[in-house]
Amino acid sequence: MEMLNTNAVKDELLKSNPTFRELINQHQGCEKRLTELAHLTYPNDDEVLEESTLKKKKLQIKDEIYAMMQKYGNSH
């Protein structure tokens, strides 16, 4: 997808698809928490594990977002 087309698809899905909006919110939540964890000087073992888990979850959500965008783009 072209960048302009990608933005249009994303905007349309944000307006019309609650599942897509939820995925975007989850992705942003993961990003926020990862930023918090990255600023820790001495993270404990639980925080290191949380960071690793969040990175995987964020990537999975990103894949779902792009799959939805691709499917929408192909159908319109």
matplotlib code that plots the C-alpha trace (Angstrom):
import matplotlib.pyplot as plt

x = [0.0, 1.1, 1.7, -1.2, -3.5, -2.3, -3.2, -6.6, -7.3, -6.1, -8.3, -11.3, -10.8, -10.4, -13.7, -15.7, -14.1, -14.2, -11.9, -9.3, -9.5, -9.0, -5.9, -4.5, -5.2, -3.5, -0.5, -0.2, -0.5, 2.3, 4.5, 3.8, 4.8, 7.9, 9.0, 8.5, 10.5, 13.3, 13.8, 14.5, 18.1, 18.1, 15.1, 14.3, 13.8, 10.0, 10.4, 12.9, 10.4, 7.6, 9.6, 10.3, 6.6, 5.4, 7.7, 6.2, 2.7, 3.2, 4.6, 1.6, -0.8, 1.0, 0.7, -3.0, -3.4, -1.6, -3.5, -6.8, -5.5, -4.4, -7.7, -9.7, -7.4, -7.9, -11.7, -12.2]
y = [0.0, 3.5, 5.8, 8.1, 5.1, 3.6, 6.7, 6.8, 3.1, 3.6, 6.7, 4.9, 1.9, 4.1, 5.7, 2.6, -0.4, -0.7, -3.8, -1.8, 1.1, -1.3, -2.8, 0.7, 1.6, -1.6, -0.9, 2.6, 1.2, -1.3, 1.5, 3.7, 1.0, 0.0, 3.6, 3.6, 0.4, 1.7, 4.6, 2.4, 2.5, -0.9, -3.0, -6.0, -9.5, -9.0, -5.8, -7.3, -10.2, -7.7, -5.7, -8.9, -10.0, -6.5, -6.3, -9.6, -8.5, -5.2, -6.9, -9.3, -6.4, -4.6, -7.6, -7.8, -4.0, -4.4, -7.5, -5.6, -2.7, -5.0, -6.8, -3.5, -2.0, -5.1, -5.1, -1.4]
z = [0.0, -0.7, 2.3, 1.3, 0.8, 4.0, 6.0, 4.3, 5.2, 8.8, 9.2, 7.8, 10.0, 13.0, 12.3, 11.4, 13.2, 17.0, 16.9, 14.9, 17.4, 20.3, 18.6, 18.1, 21.8, 22.9, 20.7, 22.1, 25.7, 25.0, 23.6, 26.6, 29.1, 27.1, 27.2, 31.0, 31.3, 29.0, 31.4, 34.4, 35.4, 37.2, 36.1, 38.2, 36.8, 36.5, 34.6, 32.2, 31.6, 31.2, 28.6, 26.6, 26.8, 25.8, 22.8, 21.5, 22.2, 20.5, 17.4, 17.4, 17.6, 14.9, 12.6, 13.3, 12.5, 9.2, 8.3, 8.9, 6.8, 4.0, 4.0, 4.0, 1.3, -1.0, -0.6, -1.4]

ax = plt.figure().add_subplot(projection="3d")
ax.plot(x, y, z, "-o")
ax.set_aspect("equal")
plt.show()
